[in-house]
Amino acid sequence: MRDLLPSHRPLLILAPMQDITDLAFWRVLARYGGPDVFYTEYFRVHRDSHPEKYILRSIDENPTGRPVIAQMIGQDPDALRRTALELQKRNIAGIDLNFGCPAPIVCRKDAGGGLLRHPEKIDAILREVRAAVHLCFTVKTRIGFDAPHEFPALLDLYRCHPIDALTVHGRTVREMYRPVVHYDAIERAARLMPCPVFANGDVRCVESARRVIALTGASGLMIGRGAIRNPWLFDQIREAWSGEVQTRPTLLDLRDYIERLHEATQNPSIREAGQVGKMKKYLGYIAPGIGTDDAFWKEVRPAFTLRDLFAVCDRHLSAADPFPPAAAPLLA
Ligand SMILES: Cc1cc2nc3c(=O)[nH]c(=O)nc-3n(C[C@H](O)[C@H](O)[C@H](O)COP(=O)(O)O)c2cc1C
C-alpha cells in the first residue's frame, strides 16, 4: 500500500457503499478525475458463498484505470480465506476486511461491526486471511461497538498483525451515521499503527479534508457520501494540495452529473419506478443544501416518474450559480 501513497498529499480513496458505489457509479466518477483507489462493495462471505457476480464485474470491467481493493464481509475464517484466494486470481491490488457494517442483520451474525464485540474472532480471521493474501491486505474498522473507549484494545489487536493499511471510520457501531466523528481516535491509530492509516467519516469538502488531515495525521482520506454529492471533490482536494486554482462547478454542471448518473445506471430491464428509486438514492446525498430550506430535495422526494424528477432538476439546476459546498463535519 505504501507504493500507492503520493509524496505530497493524502491518498484519496472511494469508500465502498452497497448498491451505490457500483460499476456504473465508478464509470461516472472516473470522468471527474475520481479517487486514486477504488474499494468494491462488500462480497458477503460464508461457508457456501460464491463471490457475487455483479461485484466481480466492477473488478473485471474496471473502467477507471486505477487500482481496486476487493472488500469482504463475514465471520468464518476458512470461508474468508477461500474467497480471498479466489478473488486474488483477478485483477485486484488487494483484499480488505469489513469490521464496521452496523446493519443489525449483519451484526446479529457477528459479521461486520458485530465482530468488534469478539476480538478473539477478529484475531483468528486476521491470522487466517493474512496468510492467504499475497497482495495488499487492509482492514476497515469502526472505533468500537458500544463506545469509543473500546478502540485502544482493538488497535493493540490490529498492531499484532501485519496488515498493510487500516481505514478508520471514526464512529462506533452504535453511532451508525450520527453527525459526530471521533477524529481523535483516528489520530491515535495514525500515531500508533505501523502501517498507513486512512481517515473516514464526513469528509465533504476541501475544508473538511484539510481539517481531518490536520487533526489526524492520516496518510489518506476515504470518502463516501461527500464524493457522491460532489464528484469533483477528489480533483478539488488534489488541486488544494498542489496550490492550483480550484475547480468550481455550477448548478448546471451538477445537472449534467445527475444526467450522467441516470444514463450510467438505467437498465431497460428495470421498471421506471425502480430507476426513479435508484436516482433518489443518489439524490438523497446530492440534493440537501440546494435551494432555500432544502427545496430541491423536498421536490425530488415525491417525484414518481423520471420526467417529474428531471423537471425538478430543471427548476433548481438551470443557472450557472455556484454549486454550494456541503456543510463542514462536526467534531466529537
Ligand atoms: C448506503 C451505505 C452503504 C455502505 N456500504 C458499505 C460497504 O459495502 N462496505 C463498507 O466498508 N462500508 C460501507 N458503508 C460505509 C462507508 O464506506 C463509510 O464508511 C461511511 O459512509 C462514512 O464515510 P462518509 O462520511 O465519507 O460517507 C456504507 C455506507 C452507506 C451510507
The ligand as an SDF file (V2000), in Angstrom:
LIG
                    3D

 31 33  0  0  0  0  0  0  0  0999 V2000
  -25.6750    3.1890    1.9900 C   0  0  0  0  0  0  0  0  0  0  0  0
  -24.3160    2.8540    2.5490 C   0  0  0  0  0  0  0  0  0  0  0  0
  -23.6870    1.6770    2.1680 C   0  0  0  0  0  0  0  0  0  0  0  0
  -22.4280    1.3430    2.6900 C   0  0  0  0  0  0  0  0  0  0  0  0
  -21.8160    0.1740    2.2900 N   0  0  0  0  0  0  0  0  0  0  0  0
  -20.5720   -0.1280    2.7900 C   0  0  0  0  0  0  0  0  0  0  0  0
  -19.8500   -1.2810    2.3470 C   0  0  0  0  0  0  0  0  0  0  0  0
  -20.2760   -2.0540    1.4700 O   0  0  0  0  0  0  0  0  0  0  0  0
  -18.6220   -1.5150    2.9170 N   0  0  0  0  0  0  0  0  0  0  0  0
  -18.0810   -0.6730    3.8620 C   0  0  0  0  0  0  0  0  0  0  0  0
  -16.9720   -0.9030    4.3450 O   0  0  0  0  0  0  0  0  0  0  0  0
  -18.7380    0.4300    4.2660 N   0  0  0  0  0  0  0  0  0  0  0  0
  -19.9470    0.7320    3.7480 C   0  0  0  0  0  0  0  0  0  0  0  0
  -20.5490    1.8910    4.1240 N   0  0  0  0  0  0  0  0  0  0  0  0
  -19.8200    2.8480    4.9870 C   0  0  0  0  0  0  0  0  0  0  0  0
  -18.9950    3.8180    4.1200 C   0  0  0  0  0  0  0  0  0  0  0  0
  -17.9810    3.1390    3.4240 O   0  0  0  0  0  0  0  0  0  0  0  0
  -18.3280    4.9030    5.0010 C   0  0  0  0  0  0  0  0  0  0  0  0
  -17.5600    4.2600    5.9890 O   0  0  0  0  0  0  0  0  0  0  0  0
  -19.3520    5.8210    5.6720 C   0  0  0  0  0  0  0  0  0  0  0  0
  -20.3470    6.2310    4.7580 O   0  0  0  0  0  0  0  0  0  0  0  0
  -18.6520    7.0560    6.2710 C   0  0  0  0  0  0  0  0  0  0  0  0
  -17.9350    7.7610    5.2770 O   0  0  0  0  0  0  0  0  0  0  0  0
  -18.5210    9.0800    4.5500 P   0  0  0  0  0  0  0  0  0  0  0  0
  -18.9290   10.0370    5.6490 O   0  0  0  0  0  0  0  0  0  0  0  0
  -17.3950    9.5970    3.7140 O   0  0  0  0  0  0  0  0  0  0  0  0
  -19.7190    8.6550    3.7600 O   0  0  0  0  0  0  0  0  0  0  0  0
  -21.8040    2.2180    3.6190 C   0  0  0  0  0  0  0  0  0  0  0  0
  -22.4340    3.4240    3.9880 C   0  0  0  0  0  0  0  0  0  0  0  0
  -23.6780    3.7420    3.4580 C   0  0  0  0  0  0  0  0  0  0  0  0
  -24.3280    5.0510    3.8850 C   0  0  0  0  0  0  0  0  0  0  0  0
  1  2  1  0
  2  3  1  0
  2 30  2  0
  3  4  2  0
  4  5  1  0
  4 28  1  0
  5  6  2  0
  6  7  1  0
  6 13  1  0
  7  8  2  0
  7  9  1  0
  9 10  1  0
 10 11  2  0
 10 12  1  0
 12 13  2  0
 13 14  1  0
 14 15  1  0
 14 28  1  0
 15 16  1  0
 16 17  1  0
 16 18  1  0
 18 19  1  0
 18 20  1  0
 20 21  1  0
 20 22  1  0
 22 23  1  0
 23 24  1  0
 24 25  2  0
 24 26  1  0
 24 27  1  0
 28 29  2  0
 29 30  1  0
 30 31  1  0
M  END
$$$$
